Amino acid sequence: MTLDTQTLLARLADTLESRLPSKGGDPGSSYTAKLLARGPDAFLKKIGEEATELVMAAKDNAPDRIVAETADLWFHTLVALAHYGLRPEQVLAELARREGTSGLTEKASRPAS
């Protein structure tokens, strides 16, 4: 069975949301629940670690590791979205909004920070 990307991300998001402490996620039986119970510092640290590991895999030109590290990075990013009450569908909608727009143009349209 082949799932489309949006369906797969939605199913994963549903699972991650069920691991939230407010939804009864059990840190004793779930890595995700444990990560969420420890708060943003825990999963944000993991995002940083996974991003660094992805960079290292790419620098080594190691396709299998690039795929594995990207999956880890996406997973931990989805954990962050769940914590903040956001959905991957929102990210996909933002990507769709940007589609066909030059990256330089899109970046220039952002408010100065």
C-alpha angles and dihedrals in degrees: 000000000000120000123200116242096251092051092048093049091047092052092048090048090051090053093047091049089054088059094059113118089237089058094049098264109175113224088195093063105025131059090205093050090049091050092048093046090055090058137228097318090064099050094036089055089052091051090054092047093048092047090053091048090051091052090050092049091050092048088052090049089231107155097189092050091045090056093045094047092046089053090051091049093048091047094053090044089054088052088056091049090052091050092052093046093250130133134219087236087068091054091048090050090052091050090049090050090053095045112118093017119114111250089230091052093046093049092048090053093060119100114259113261 
